[in-house]
C-alpha cells in the first residue's frame, strides 16, 4: 500500500469532536507543518492528547489560540497563558495527568491492555472517581487506556514502508502515540527506499504508520 500522501490531504482525516494526539515536548517533536494544515480547515471541538500545549502562538499552542480544542489531556499547561485562560473561563475542559501516567495510558492503548496500575496520585484529586485495586496490601489507582482516532507524529526520517527514525529527544511521546491510534500520520523530513534504514535504529515500526508526509 502506498503510504506517502500530500500534506494538503490532512483535512480528509479530520472530523469535529474526534480525539487526536500530537507528539512532542514544549514544541520539540511537534508536527508543526501538520498543525498549520489543521488550522486551514474548520474542524473544531477536538479532544487533544499531548504532554503540554507548548506556548502561546507556537506548536500545539496555535490550536489552543484558535479554540479548536475542547477537551485536553496533558501533564502541564504552565507555559501557555491562553490554555490557562480558556480553562478558567470554562471553554476548555482539561484532565491533568501525571506525565508518566499519561505515557503509560497511551502505551496501554497501543498494547491492547485494559489499563495500568500506579500509586502516583493516591490521596489527591488524581484519584477521584477512579477505581482502587489492592495488591499485596498496597493500593493502586487503575488508570484506563487513552485511545486515539488520529495520531500526528513527527520523525526525522522514514522509508516508504513507514518505518520511522527520530532525531534525539524528539521521539518522546511520538513513539507510544503511533500505536494507540486508529490512524497514524507521520510528518518526516526525508523518505528513503525500503531497506536503507538500519533495522537496529528504527524507533517506530511500519505496522503502526498509515501515512507519511514529507515536508
C-alpha positions, -999 to +999 in steps of 0.1 A: +000+000+000+013+034-009+017+054+023+031+087+010+004+114+008+004+151+003+001+174+033-030+191+018-049+158+023-049+162+061-084+176+061-100+144+050-089+126+082-104+152+105-139+154+120-154+176+146-153+161+181-127+135+173-097+126+196-063+134+182-028+134+196+003+154+188+037+142+200+064+164+213+076+182+244+073+220+246+071+221+208+101+199+203+088+170+182+055+186+173+043+180+138+044+218+131+035+216+094+005+194+100-007+218+127-006+246+102-027+224+078-052+216+105-057+253+110-066+257+073-097+235+080-128+244+100-125+214+123-135+221+159-144+206+193-114+183+192-101+163+221-063+166+222-039+143+240-004+159+244+021+162+272+017+200+271+004+229+249+038+245+242+034+283+244+011+309+230+014+310+192+038+281+190+033+245+180+002+230+197-004+264+212-017+276+178-046+251+180-054+264+215-052+300+203-078+293+175-101+275+200-100+242+181-095+221+213-125+215+236-110+187+258-074+183+268-054+155+284-020+169+293+007+169+321+012+207+324-001+239+309+021+264+328+038+278+298+007+286+278-013+316+292-041+311+266-046+275+278-049+286+314-073+314+304-096+291+285-097+266+314-106+294+338-134+307+316-148+272+312-143+268+275-116+242+277-121+210+297-088+197+310-077+165+327-042+170+341-024+136+341+010+129+357+034+127+328+045+091+334+009+081+338+000+098+306+027+079+287+015+046+302-021+052+295-012+058+258+010+028+258-017+007+273-040+016+244-011+007+219-005-026+237-042-037+240-041-035+278-071-027+299-052-002+319-022+003+342-018+004+380+000+032+396+004+048+431+010+082+416-018+105+427-030+084+456-048+106+481-050+135+457-076+148+431-060+125+406-076+096+425-112+110+424-137+089+405-112+061+398-111+025+409-086+015+435-071-020+434-053-036+463-023-058+455-001-073+483-017-049+508-009-018+486-035+004+469-031+013+433-051+036+410-064+019+379-057+043+350-075+033+318-061+035+283-064+066+262-075+056+227-069+079+198-087+085+165-057+101+147-021+105+159+001+131+143+037+121+145+070+140+138+100+120+128+134+127+111+133+100+085+111+073+071+113+046+045+085+040+020+070+012+042+066+037+071+095+027+095+105+058+114+137+072+129+135+102+152+162+128+160+173+127+196+147+136+222+120+143+196+109+106+199+094+114+234+056+109+232+056+103+194+066+066+199+036+054+221+011+076+203+017+059+169+004+026+182-025+040+202-044+055+172-067+041+146-048+062+120-012+074+125+002+101+101+039+109+103+054+142+092+090+135+081+120+154+067+133+126+045+119+095+028+143+067+017+138+034-001+129+003+018+159-014+032+180+017+036+173+022+073+193+002+097+168-020+115+187-016+147+179+021+148+142+020+138+122+036+166+086+031+152+079+000+131+060+004+098+030-015+111+019+015+133+021+040+105-007+045+079+005+076+061+038+096+056+041+132+046+074+147+035+078+184+044 
